[in-house]
Amino acid sequence: MKNIFILYLLILLPLAGFNQGTKSKSSTEIVILHVNDMHCRIDQFPVLSAMIQDIKAKHKNVILVSAGDLFSGNPIVDKFPEKGFPMIDLMNALSFDVSTLGNHEFDYGPQVLAKRISEAKFTFIVANMQPKIKDFPQLQPYKNYKFDKIKLVLLGITQVEPQGYPDTRPENCKDFDFTQGITKVKEFSWLSGKSNIFTVLSHMGVQEDSLLATQLPEIVAIIGGHSHTVLQTPMKVNGVTIVQTGCYLKYLGMLTISLKGKKVISVRDTLLPLKGYFHSDSLIAKKVDTYNNNKEFKKIAGYLGTALHGDNELGGLMADASLRAVKADFSFQNSGGIRITELPAGAITIKQIYELDPFANEIMICKMTTAQMRELIEYGYKKEKKADMISAGINSLIYLNPDKSVAKIELLLPNGSAPDENNVYKVAINNYVTSSYKFSKTGEAIGTGITTTDALIRLLSLIKSVNYSGVVSTKLITK
């Protein structure tokens, strides 16, 4: 009990130092509470709500913001009759002020996104996206705040791939025009002259945020998302403070900007862990319980003989499920579609299947040679900077040069022999990869009408106890 009390005391200490707003006539503190990449983790909202209320009780000038990716990651939200609505409802209840759009906000398609935006009592801001359709709301690029005589501006930026659209299915983005984030922020650099505090609410990732900071030192702070980076200590790049809370509502960020007169004198950020916080909001808890009361997701899909950990084991399960479902020669699963880090041994529910694979992409059949498969594997490595394509029916060894570039890729069948270089194989790949990755194939990809989640549920129902522990289909080997 004593240790628990000390833990709570340590959590509360960052809150205790905040006063009720203005310290004196010439000194002001502004607190920006920030989260990013929540991905539908509604179970955290009762504690998040309590923590926000505690902070607001101790400080006058507080705004609450999200740096994007509200959606995709929890079937309770993603498969709700009105997709994504529970997140909007709960964010309304917590009085969020503003959010930018993440790439996964486009996962449900433009019509659903438009409806969710219309239901929000908070403001969505994004500067580098313009709708091409009339029935989509026209979002503002930035939002102004005024605290006494202090002017703060938040500029919203979403993530855009080199291909010109966010990291989602390309068909979800056909009704929008996008501009690369750094290019667009430069066009709004004049905002720094119209405000005392110029901040960017960015869903570009910490690497792009760092590049932005090198080019625009007039930015006071970049509140980031997308890369799921836990910045316990804020990054300082070219005098710009960069903050991010990681993902999945493990932390609430508290960015405190202190001014003397109208001049910023300090910028500091604290990540407050939600786990172990001493109380939660009972009203929000009741709302969350109502959403979680979905009997369909509590059904048992099947059983795992041993726990699965990491991309190779979890991806091996997913790739093998697709392979068996469409009777392909080989199958590939991209690491970005693996949305949890482990599955426990024992009974696996439908909800856990959708937590592992919330996107339910259609399985496509591609006719491919070994050279084309190497092309796919290399593109995935370059895109994700790791062994990205997890496989079934075939294994890959990616040999790297000292500079981490790909030297060669060796393909091996499960018995250790090499596949026929002259053969054209039937390969199962989900439609996100076939539409978003750059690789060649023999002919067009053909849809099967079977989703990756369908395949997982089917596999678990057919095999008494599935075991993929220790499976390693993809290895990186450095010379």
C-alpha positions as CSV (number, residue, x, y, z in Angstrom):
1,M,0.0,0.0,0.0
2,K,2.9,2.4,0.9
3,N,4.5,1.8,-2.5
4,I,1.2,2.5,-4.3
5,F,0.8,5.8,-2.4
6,I,4.3,6.8,-3.4
7,L,3.5,6.0,-7.1
8,Y,0.4,8.2,-7.0
9,L,2.3,11.0,-5.3
10,L,5.0,10.9,-8.1
11,I,2.2,11.0,-10.7
12,L,0.6,14.0,-9.0
13,L,3.7,16.0,-8.5
14,P,3.8,17.4,-12.1
15,L,0.2,18.6,-11.5
16,A,0.9,20.3,-8.2
17,G,3.2,22.9,-9.5
18,F,0.7,24.6,-11.8
19,N,-1.0,27.7,-10.5
20,Q,-4.3,29.1,-11.5
21,G,-3.1,30.7,-14.7
22,T,-1.5,34.1,-14.7
23,K,1.3,34.3,-12.1
24,S,1.4,38.1,-12.3
25,K,0.4,40.8,-14.6
26,S,3.4,40.2,-16.8
27,S,3.7,36.4,-16.5
28,T,1.5,33.8,-18.1
29,E,1.4,30.0,-18.4
30,I,-0.6,28.1,-21.1
31,V,-1.1,24.4,-20.9
32,I,-1.7,22.3,-24.0
33,L,-2.9,18.8,-23.1
34,H,-2.1,16.5,-26.0
35,V,-2.7,12.9,-27.1
36,N,-2.0,11.2,-30.4
37,D,-2.7,7.9,-32.2
38,M,-5.4,6.9,-29.8
39,H,-6.7,4.2,-32.2
40,C,-10.0,3.8,-30.5
41,R,-8.6,2.9,-27.1
42,I,-11.9,3.9,-25.4
43,D,-11.1,1.8,-22.2
44,Q,-8.6,4.5,-21.2
45,F,-11.1,7.4,-21.4
46,P,-12.4,7.3,-17.8
47,V,-8.9,7.8,-16.4
48,L,-8.1,10.3,-19.1
49,S,-11.2,12.3,-18.2
50,A,-10.3,12.3,-14.5
51,M,-6.7,13.4,-15.1
52,I,-7.8,16.2,-17.4
53,Q,-10.3,17.5,-14.8
54,D,-7.6,17.5,-12.2
55,I,-5.3,19.5,-14.3
56,K,-8.0,22.0,-15.3
57,A,-8.8,22.5,-11.7
58,K,-5.2,23.6,-11.1
59,H,-4.7,25.8,-14.1
60,K,-6.7,28.5,-15.9
61,N,-5.4,28.4,-19.5
62,V,-5.8,24.8,-20.8
63,I,-6.7,23.4,-24.2
64,L,-7.0,19.7,-25.1
65,V,-5.8,18.5,-28.5
66,S,-5.3,15.4,-30.5
67,A,-2.6,14.9,-33.2
68,G,-4.7,12.5,-35.2
69,D,-5.4,8.7,-35.7
70,L,-8.5,8.5,-33.7
71,F,-9.8,5.5,-35.5
72,S,-8.8,1.9,-36.5
73,G,-7.6,-0.4,-33.7
74,N,-10.7,-1.5,-31.6
75,P,-13.6,-3.5,-33.1
76,I,-16.0,-2.0,-30.6
77,V,-15.4,1.3,-32.4
78,D,-14.5,0.2,-35.9
79,K,-17.4,-2.2,-36.2
80,F,-20.0,0.0,-34.5
81,P,-23.1,0.5,-36.7
82,E,-21.9,4.1,-37.2
83,K,-18.2,3.4,-37.6
84,G,-16.0,5.5,-35.4
85,F,-18.8,7.2,-33.6
86,P,-17.9,6.0,-30.0
87,M,-14.6,7.9,-30.3
88,I,-16.3,11.1,-31.4
89,D,-18.9,10.7,-28.6
90,L,-16.3,10.3,-25.9
91,M,-14.1,13.1,-27.2
92,N,-17.1,15.3,-27.1
93,A,-17.8,14.2,-23.5
94,L,-14.2,15.1,-22.5
95,S,-14.5,18.5,-24.2
96,F,-11.6,18.1,-26.7
97,D,-10.9,21.5,-28.3
98,V,-9.2,20.5,-31.6
99,S,-7.8,17.5,-33.6
100,T,-5.9,17.2,-36.8
101,L,-6.6,14.4,-39.2
102,G,-4.4,11.3,-39.1
103,N,-4.0,8.9,-42.0
104,H,-6.4,6.4,-40.4
105,E,-9.2,8.9,-40.3
106,F,-9.6,8.1,-44.0
107,D,-9.9,4.3,-43.3
108,Y,-13.8,4.4,-43.3
109,G,-14.1,6.4,-46.5
110,P,-15.0,10.0,-47.2
111,Q,-18.7,9.8,-46.4
112,V,-18.2,8.2,-43.0
113,L,-15.5,10.7,-42.2
114,A,-17.6,13.6,-43.2
115,K,-20.4,12.4,-40.9
116,R,-18.0,11.9,-37.9
117,I,-16.6,15.4,-38.4
118,S,-20.2,16.9,-38.5
119,E,-20.9,15.1,-35.1
120,A,-17.8,16.5,-33.4
121,K,-18.2,19.4,-31.0
122,F,-14.5,20.0,-31.3
123,T,-12.7,21.4,-34.4
124,F,-10.8,19.5,-37.0
125,I,-8.0,21.4,-38.6
126,V,-5.8,20.5,-41.5
127,A,-3.9,22.7,-43.9
128,N,-2.6,20.2,-46.5
129,M,-5.9,18.4,-47.5
130,Q,-8.6,19.8,-49.7
131,P,-11.8,17.9,-50.6
132,K,-12.8,17.6,-54.2
133,I,-16.4,16.8,-53.4
134,K,-19.1,19.3,-52.4
135,D,-20.7,17.3,-49.6
136,F,-17.5,17.1,-47.5
137,P,-17.0,19.8,-44.8
138,Q,-14.5,22.5,-45.6
139,L,-12.0,22.3,-42.8
140,Q,-10.0,25.3,-41.6
141,P,-6.2,25.0,-41.7
142,Y,-5.6,26.5,-38.3
143,K,-7.3,27.7,-35.1
144,N,-6.6,30.8,-33.1
145,Y,-6.8,31.1,-29.3
146,K,-6.5,34.2,-27.1
147,F,-5.5,34.1,-23.4
148,D,-5.9,37.7,-22.2
149,K,-3.5,39.4,-24.6
150,I,-1.6,36.3,-25.6
151,K,-2.4,34.9,-29.1
152,L,-1.8,31.2,-29.8
153,V,-2.3,29.6,-33.2
154,L,-2.5,25.8,-33.9
155,L,-1.9,24.8,-37.5
156,G,-3.0,21.2,-38.5
157,I,-1.0,19.0,-40.8
158,T,-1.8,15.4,-41.9
159,Q,0.6,12.7,-43.1
160,V,1.1,12.3,-46.8
161,E,3.1,9.5,-48.5
162,P,5.5,10.3,-51.4
163,Q,2.8,8.9,-53.7
164,G,0.7,11.9,-52.7
165,Y,-1.9,10.5,-50.3
166,P,-1.9,9.4,-46.6
167,D,-1.0,5.8,-45.6
168,T,-4.4,4.2,-46.1
169,R,-6.1,2.5,-49.1
170,P,-5.7,4.8,-52.1
171,E,-9.3,4.5,-53.0
172,N,-10.2,6.2,-49.7
173,C,-8.3,9.3,-50.7
174,K,-9.5,9.8,-54.3
175,D,-11.9,12.6,-53.3
176,F,-9.2,14.7,-51.8
177,D,-6.1,16.7,-52.9
178,F,-3.1,16.5,-50.6
179,T,0.1,18.6,-50.3
180,Q,3.3,17.4,-48.5
181,G,3.2,18.7,-45.0
182,I,6.4,20.6,-44.7
183,T,5.7,22.4,-48.0
184,K,2.3,23.5,-46.7
185,V,3.5,24.7,-43.3
186,K,6.0,27.0,-45.0
187,E,3.1,28.6,-46.8
188,F,1.6,29.5,-43.4
189,S,4.9,30.7,-41.8
190,W,3.3,34.2,-41.7
191,L,1.2,33.0,-38.8
192,S,4.2,33.4,-36.5
193,G,4.0,37.2,-37.1
194,K,0.3,37.2,-36.2
195,S,0.7,35.3,-32.9
196,N,2.8,35.1,-29.8
197,I,2.9,31.3,-29.9
198,F,3.0,29.5,-33.3
199,T,2.4,25.8,-32.9
200,V,1.9,22.9,-35.3
201,L,-0.4,20.0,-34.6
202,S,1.3,17.4,-36.8
203,H,0.5,13.9,-37.9
204,M,3.7,13.5,-39.9
205,G,5.9,11.6,-37.5
206,V,8.9,12.6,-35.5
207,Q,11.4,12.4,-38.4
208,E,9.3,14.8,-40.6
209,D,8.7,17.0,-37.6
210,S,12.4,17.3,-37.1
211,L,12.9,18.3,-40.7
212,L,10.2,20.9,-40.4
213,A,11.9,22.3,-37.3
214,T,15.2,22.7,-39.2
215,Q,13.4,24.9,-41.8
216,L,11.1,27.0,-39.6
217,P,12.7,28.0,-36.3
218,E,9.8,30.4,-35.7
219,I,7.6,27.5,-34.6
220,V,7.5,27.4,-30.8
221,A,6.3,23.7,-30.6
222,I,5.3,20.8,-32.8
223,I,2.8,18.5,-31.2
224,G,3.3,15.3,-33.1
225,G,1.8,11.9,-33.9
226,H,2.0,9.1,-36.5
227,S,5.3,7.6,-35.6
228,H,4.1,6.3,-32.2
229,T,7.2,7.8,-30.6
230,V,7.3,8.2,-26.8
231,L,9.2,11.4,-26.1
232,Q,9.7,11.4,-22.4
233,T,12.1,14.3,-22.9
234,P,11.0,16.7,-25.6
235,M,13.2,17.0,-28.6
236,K,14.8,20.3,-29.3
237,V,15.6,20.9,-33.0
238,N,16.7,24.3,-34.1
239,G,15.1,25.8,-31.1
240,V,11.8,24.2,-31.8
241,T,10.3,21.9,-29.1
242,I,8.9,18.6,-30.5
243,V,6.6,16.5,-28.3
244,Q,4.7,13.2,-28.8
245,T,3.0,10.7,-26.4
246,G,3.6,7.4,-28.2
247,C,0.2,5.8,-28.9
248,Y,-2.9,4.0,-27.5
249,L,-3.4,6.5,-24.6
250,K,-0.6,5.3,-22.5
251,Y,0.2,8.9,-21.6
252,L,-1.3,12.3,-21.6
253,G,1.1,15.0,-22.6
254,M,1.2,18.3,-20.7
255,L,3.0,21.0,-22.7
256,T,3.5,24.1,-20.7
257,I,4.4,27.4,-22.4
258,S,5.5,30.2,-20.1
259,L,5.6,33.8,-21.2
260,K,6.8,37.1,-19.7
261,G,4.8,39.8,-21.2
262,K,4.2,38.5,-24.7
263,K,7.6,36.7,-25.0
264,V,8.0,32.9,-24.6
265,I,10.5,32.3,-21.9
266,S,10.2,28.5,-21.5
267,V,8.6,25.4,-23.1
268,R,8.4,22.2,-21.2
269,D,6.5,18.9,-21.6
270,T,5.6,16.1,-19.2
271,L,4.2,12.7,-20.1
272,L,1.7,11.6,-17.5
273,P,1.1,7.8,-17.4
274,L,-2.6,6.9,-17.3
275,K,-1.8,3.5,-15.8
276,G,-1.9,3.6,-12.0
277,Y,-3.7,6.9,-11.8
278,F,-5.6,7.1,-8.6
279,H,-9.2,7.6,-9.9
280,S,-11.4,7.7,-12.9
281,D,-14.6,9.4,-14.1
282,S,-17.5,7.1,-13.3
283,L,-19.9,8.7,-15.8
284,I,-17.4,8.2,-18.6
285,A,-16.8,4.6,-17.4
286,K,-20.6,3.9,-17.7
287,K,-20.6,5.2,-21.3
288,V,-17.6,3.0,-22.2
289,D,-19.2,0.0,-20.6
290,T,-22.3,0.5,-22.7
291,Y,-20.2,0.5,-25.9
292,N,-18.2,-2.6,-24.7
293,N,-21.3,-4.6,-24.1
294,N,-21.2,-6.3,-27.5
295,K,-21.9,-10.1,-27.1
296,E,-20.7,-10.8,-30.7
297,F,-17.2,-9.8,-29.9
298,K,-17.1,-12.0,-26.8
299,K,-17.5,-15.2,-28.8
300,I,-14.6,-17.6,-28.9
301,A,-13.0,-17.9,-32.4
302,G,-10.6,-20.6,-31.5
303,Y,-7.6,-21.5,-29.3
304,L,-3.9,-20.9,-29.3
305,G,-1.6,-23.6,-28.0
306,T,1.1,-21.1,-26.9
307,A,1.2,-17.3,-26.7
308,L,2.4,-15.4,-29.8
309,H,4.8,-12.5,-29.7
310,G,6.1,-10.0,-32.3
311,D,5.7,-9.6,-36.0
312,N,7.1,-13.0,-37.2
313,E,4.8,-15.1,-35.0
314,L,1.6,-12.9,-35.3
315,G,2.3,-12.2,-38.9
316,G,3.0,-15.9,-39.5
317,L,-0.5,-16.7,-38.2
318,M,-2.1,-14.0,-40.4
319,A,-0.1,-15.0,-43.5
320,D,-0.9,-18.7,-43.0
321,A,-4.6,-18.0,-42.5
322,S,-4.7,-16.1,-45.9
323,L,-2.6,-18.8,-47.6
324,R,-5.1,-21.6,-46.5
325,A,-8.2,-19.5,-47.1
326,V,-7.4,-19.0,-50.8
327,K,-5.2,-22.0,-51.4
328,A,-2.3,-20.0,-52.7
329,D,1.3,-21.1,-53.1
330,F,2.7,-18.4,-50.8
331,S,1.3,-15.5,-48.8
332,F,2.6,-12.2,-47.5
333,Q,1.4,-10.0,-44.6
334,N,2.7,-6.5,-44.1
335,S,3.9,-5.6,-40.6
336,G,1.8,-2.4,-40.5
337,G,-1.3,-4.5,-40.6
338,I,-0.3,-6.3,-37.4
339,R,-1.8,-4.0,-34.7
340,I,-0.9,-5.7,-31.5
341,T,2.3,-7.1,-30.1
342,E,1.1,-10.4,-28.6
343,L,-1.8,-12.9,-28.3
344,P,-2.1,-15.0,-25.1
345,A,-2.3,-18.7,-25.1
346,G,-5.8,-20.2,-24.8
347,A,-9.2,-19.0,-26.0
348,I,-9.1,-16.2,-28.6
349,T,-12.2,-14.0,-29.0
350,I,-13.6,-12.4,-32.1
351,K,-12.7,-9.0,-30.5
352,Q,-9.0,-10.1,-30.2
353,I,-9.0,-11.1,-33.9
354,Y,-10.1,-7.6,-34.9
355,E,-7.6,-6.0,-32.5
356,L,-4.9,-8.0,-34.3
357,D,-6.3,-7.1,-37.7
358,P,-8.7,-4.2,-37.5
359,F,-8.6,-3.4,-41.3
360,A,-10.2,-6.6,-42.6
361,N,-8.5,-6.1,-46.0
362,E,-9.6,-8.2,-48.9
363,I,-7.2,-11.0,-49.9
364,M,-6.0,-10.6,-53.4
365,I,-4.3,-13.2,-55.7
366,C,-1.2,-12.1,-57.5
367,K,0.7,-14.1,-60.1
368,M,4.4,-13.5,-59.3
369,T,7.8,-14.8,-60.1
370,T,10.6,-15.0,-57.5
371,A,12.1,-11.8,-58.8
372,Q,8.8,-10.0,-58.3
373,M,8.5,-11.3,-54.8
374,R,12.0,-10.0,-54.0
375,E,10.9,-6.6,-55.4
376,L,7.9,-6.6,-53.0
377,I,10.1,-7.6,-50.0
378,E,12.7,-5.0,-50.8
379,Y,10.1,-2.2,-51.1
380,G,8.6,-3.2,-47.8
381,Y,12.0,-3.1,-46.1
382,K,12.7,0.4,-47.5
383,K,9.3,1.6,-46.6
384,E,9.3,0.4,-43.0
385,K,13.0,0.2,-42.4
386,K,12.6,-3.3,-41.1
387,A,11.6,-6.8,-42.2
388,D,8.1,-5.8,-43.3
389,M,6.7,-8.7,-45.4
390,I,6.0,-11.7,-43.1
391,S,5.3,-14.8,-45.2
392,A,3.8,-18.2,-45.2
393,G,4.9,-21.0,-47.6
394,I,8.2,-19.3,-48.2
395,N,11.0,-17.8,-46.1
396,S,13.1,-14.8,-46.9
397,L,16.6,-13.8,-45.8
398,I,17.4,-10.1,-46.4
399,Y,21.1,-9.5,-46.5
400,L,22.1,-5.9,-45.7
401,N,25.1,-3.9,-46.6
402,P,26.9,-2.0,-43.8
403,D,24.9,1.1,-44.7
404,K,21.7,-0.9,-44.2
405,S,20.8,-1.0,-47.9
406,V,19.7,-4.3,-49.3
407,A,22.5,-6.4,-50.8
408,K,20.4,-9.4,-51.8
409,I,17.3,-11.3,-50.9
410,E,17.4,-15.1,-50.7
411,L,14.1,-17.0,-50.9
412,L,13.8,-20.5,-49.4
413,L,11.0,-23.1,-49.3
414,P,10.1,-24.6,-45.8
415,N,12.3,-27.7,-46.7
416,G,15.3,-25.4,-47.3
417,S,15.3,-25.7,-51.1
418,A,15.1,-22.7,-53.4
419,P,11.9,-22.0,-55.4
420,D,12.0,-22.3,-59.2
421,E,13.2,-18.9,-60.6
422,N,11.3,-19.6,-63.8
423,N,7.9,-20.4,-62.3
424,V,5.0,-18.1,-61.8
425,Y,3.4,-18.6,-58.4
426,K,0.0,-17.9,-56.9
427,V,0.6,-15.4,-54.1
428,A,-2.0,-14.1,-51.5
429,I,-1.5,-10.5,-50.6
430,N,-4.0,-8.1,-48.9
431,N,-5.5,-5.3,-51.0
432,Y,-3.8,-2.5,-49.0
433,V,-0.4,-3.8,-50.1
434,T,-1.4,-4.4,-53.7
435,S,-2.7,-0.9,-54.0
436,S,-0.1,1.0,-51.9
437,Y,3.2,-0.8,-52.4
438,K,5.3,-0.5,-55.6
439,F,6.1,-3.9,-57.0
440,S,5.5,-5.7,-60.3
441,K,3.4,-8.8,-60.9
442,T,2.3,-10.9,-63.8
443,G,-1.1,-9.6,-64.7
444,E,-3.6,-7.9,-62.4
445,A,-4.3,-8.7,-58.8
446,I,-7.6,-10.6,-58.5
447,G,-10.0,-10.2,-55.6
448,T,-11.2,-13.2,-53.7
449,G,-14.0,-11.7,-51.7
450,I,-12.4,-13.1,-48.5
451,T,-11.1,-10.7,-45.9
452,T,-8.0,-11.3,-43.8
453,T,-10.1,-11.4,-40.6
454,D,-12.5,-13.9,-42.3
455,A,-9.4,-16.0,-43.0
456,L,-8.2,-15.8,-39.4
457,I,-11.5,-16.8,-37.9
458,R,-11.8,-19.7,-40.4
459,L,-8.3,-21.0,-39.5
460,L,-9.0,-20.8,-35.8
461,S,-12.3,-22.6,-36.2
462,L,-10.7,-25.5,-38.2
463,I,-7.6,-26.2,-36.1
464,K,-8.1,-27.4,-32.5
465,S,-5.1,-25.6,-31.2
466,V,-3.0,-23.2,-33.4
467,N,0.7,-22.8,-32.6
468,Y,3.0,-20.4,-34.3
469,S,5.4,-20.0,-31.5
470,G,9.0,-19.6,-32.8
471,V,8.0,-19.1,-36.4
472,V,10.5,-16.9,-38.2
473,S,9.7,-16.4,-41.9
474,T,11.7,-13.2,-42.4
475,K,15.3,-12.5,-41.2
476,L,17.6,-9.5,-41.6
477,I,21.3,-10.4,-41.9
478,T,23.9,-7.7,-41.7
479,K,27.2,-8.4,-43.4
